[in-house]
Amino acid sequence: MLQEDVKRELRSIVGNEDYKDDMQSLVTHSYDGTPMLQSLPDGVIYPADTREVSEVMKVLNRYRIPLISRGSGTNLCGGTVPVQGGVVMVMHRMNRILEVDLENLTATVQPGLNTKQFITHVEGLGLFYPPDPGSMAVSTIGGNIAECSGGLRGLKYGTTKDYVIGLEAVLASGEIIRTGGKLMKDVAGYDLTKLLVGSEGTLAVITEATLKLIPPPRYKKTMLAMYKDIYGAARTVSKIIENRIIPATLEFLDNPTIRVVDDFAKLGLPRDMEAILLIEQDGDMESVERDIASIEMICHSENAAQVSVAESAEEALKLMTARRSAFTALARLRPTTILEDATVPRSKIADMVLEINRIAQKFQVQICTFGHAGDGNLHPTATTDARDQEEIHRVEAAFEEIFEAAIKLGGTITGEHGVGLVKAPFLEWKVGSAGIEMMKAIKQGFDPLNLLNPGKMFAKESRKRVVIDRG
Amino acid sequence: MLQEDVKRELRSIVGNEDYKDDMQSLVTHSYDGTPMLQSLPDGVIYPADTREVSEVMKVLNRYRIPLISRGSGTNLCGGTVPVQGGVVMVMHRMNRILEVDLENLTATVQPGLNTKQFITHVEGLGLFYPPDPGSMAVSTIGGNIAECSGGLRGLKYGTTKDYVIGLEAVLASGEIIRTGGKLMKDVAGYDLTKLLVGSEGTLAVITEATLKLIPPPRYKKTMLAMYKDIYGAARTVSKIIENRIIPATLEFLDNPTIRVVDDFAKLGLPRDMEAILLIEQDGDMESVERDIASIEMICHSENAAQVSVAESAEEALKLMTARRSAFTALARLRPTTILEDATVPRSKIADMVLEINRIAQKFQVQICTFGHAGDGNLHPTATTDARDQEEIHRVEAAFEEIFEAAIKLGGTITGEHGVGLVKAPFLEWKVGSAGIEMMKAIKQGFDPLNLLNPGKMFAKESRKRVVIDRG
């Protein structure tokens, strides 16, 4: 709990109603989308505008109290768990679309804006904002920026980073900074915009963002290819890219995921397949038809057992919705679902799936794998039970070995979920000690008192790279 | 000149031949593509590989000697002038394409590789590397990364930043760092890759880069639209974008530039036009034909005096080459050519051209304007004479006012040339004092002894924003 005079100051900024520290508010903001992590904050605050964010930050800075900014807390890395207490700042009141500029094809929005709502709004104006994280129905643009969210369309269209061209943010001092603008090109100094994207709330509180919009594709086509041999699916992914085709979406589901998704979405998927690829191409009709025809040929040449192109937009939407339901469907299996995002060069997808299966077997845990195959961004997902400590240890040991395998294949510990708490002990594996040192220097420069989302990104100790079988 | 024992150490690393401090070598590396700036280094060194770069850096760090890494020195911001002496490190021996990975569509290259040669090489493999700075026939990939180079294809395809996905670099300590990789998605920690791109040699020496390649467009079409009214041209630019068309290239040339380019390239351009737009669209035939037809209609609706579509690839190439010759052509007019890159939101092109013309008139200087209209990235170019101090003062005062006008229109002081020496006094206008502070904190973290390209990016004093008419 904060001292009374701090609370008084905070309430004088946001109003009595918008600072809370009743137990219900504290518990509600003690966790996020990541399983098995919980820590109570001292208070929860709901600022109405940038000035309030700045004033709150100044007070917290003066009293050396941590600030954890968050949107809907859908992240999967423990990114918004207040591990060192402090004040959780919920951005939901700052949820407006400030402008859509049709001449410059930009939108300026507040961080608490819901992602899906924003995507739908710009679609209504005949424009396109591609980043579509799995959580988009609930997530906020500010949270997407903090984590540099990806999604199903990342392969062709890139991730959140590629669409953020300007930011307003509040620094740890309470000062307000503006980076970039409605500019397609800007090399005035170091790129603070791209640095803040994906900085997980550890460098500044984002209070406004200018986003690039693009013309929407005119036409799209969706298809499914099913394989009895998982490597046929993986080779198909490589061959598509090698053939200079970049589909909008190129998703992979392994057999356990297929069965679970089918139970959930009732699509009548063949349950004996080892892998399914869900492929979507968009663009002009001519190029889409050509690409889909080429992809069909590649699928057949890799011995796909069945290849089918969606007959209608409804059917295509049904398939995409089914894929989007994978996490939800898996979550029904057992009490605890741990979804990871080890990522490898896209040519290494088959090797990575092999490794995941070998490791799951070794530790006797259930891991289903699905994800963005075209990006090399897989989601090995363990279904387990947090109450079974012994099993959880085996799951953790398995993931540790999966991260190590990803690094060995030239990959990374996280493709789109972020480091947060969960990956912090593994960050050094990817970026090396010199990388950690430079990142810490940046953190130190921005936030010398370590008030912004402390305890995230950097672990007290890096995990040793020798995996100890704790099972 | 360096002490004898330092030179001995440096020569023992790179060999006798590859450290030079004869007057010819020093003078040759005392300037770059930027007019009127010159400062002698103490020595020039040519490393053969990353290990040598690291060893050299360690020696220089020990003796507190500045290091200025450079490629071909084509930059236009004084970015590689050794203003505080020290050792210029020329990357030309590290000029190999290490790998083109056809499965992952990436290339791994050394920094001294020539840009044009790289583009041509990957084109031969049926791939596409879009960044095409005006200097690409001479420039290096390392230099392009240091400055985040743009080019004519930036509008549709983005700039260097959008294609660098992994780096190897040597830090001021001599330590070697690796960022990113052959990964389309990677959120492991702060994005050091994008931070190093455009950091102008002030944070690290880039020794290797992994670049993203894309499938090339199958078809392209080039057209010219000529206007008696400059605002008709500007409105055309806005209308094209508003109509959800993003051309590959959308270039603007004003009347003085048209005349000079025509004298140089002998295209028979109509010399009485106030503005020409050079437009190229690429992609599939269907979409290119549709876009070009729409653009033609827009041009006519904005009272273009003449609209013509190139009949052949040769004719299109001739037009693009003429545009690319603008700088060279202007440089023939008078002894000194100062080319700037004030950039505004693309909807503000007309306002910016108006401002440039007003300011040129006010200071009685000759400024021709051309550039990447679709990006809002204009190149107001003064033709002057460095020996005429009085005129040069007027030119400088005019540019100061042009930068101020760009900022007022929501723009930036530099769209693609970088800050270097030339824009350093103006950086604060764009990023504010808090922005400067954060950038300095990053610099301090990476290079606490200020050895890497010192004197760049940050000015001792910011220019006051009140422009004094020194004419």
Interface residues (C-beta under 8 A of the other chain):
Chain A: D101 L102 E103 N104 L105 T106 G126 L127 E147 C148 G150 G154 L155 T159 K161 D162 L171 S173 E175 I176 I177 R178 T179 G181 K182 L183 M184 K185 D186 V187 A188 G189 Y190 D191 L192 K194 L195 V197 G198 S199 L203 I214 P215 P216 S238 I241 E242 R244 I245 I246 G283 D284 M285 E286 S287 R290 T343 V344 P345 R346 S347 H372 G374 D375 G376 N377 G410 G411 T412 I413 T414 G415 E416 H417 G418 V419 K423 L427 K430 V431 G432 A434 G435 I436 M438 M439 A441 I442 K443 Q444 G445 F446 M457
Chain B: D101 L102 E103 N104 L105 T106 G126 L127 E147 C148 G150 G154 L155 T159 K161 D162 L171 S173 E175 I176 I177 R178 T179 G181 K182 L183 M184 K185 D186 V187 A188 G189 Y190 D191 L192 K194 L195 V197 G198 S199 L203 I214 P215 P216 S238 I241 E242 R244 I245 I246 G283 D284 M285 E286 S287 R290 T343 V344 P345 R346 S347 H372 G374 D375 G376 N377 G410 G411 T412 I413 T414 G415 E416 H417 G418 V419 K423 L427 K430 V431 G432 A434 G435 I436 M438 M439 A441 I442 K443 Q444 G445 F446 M457
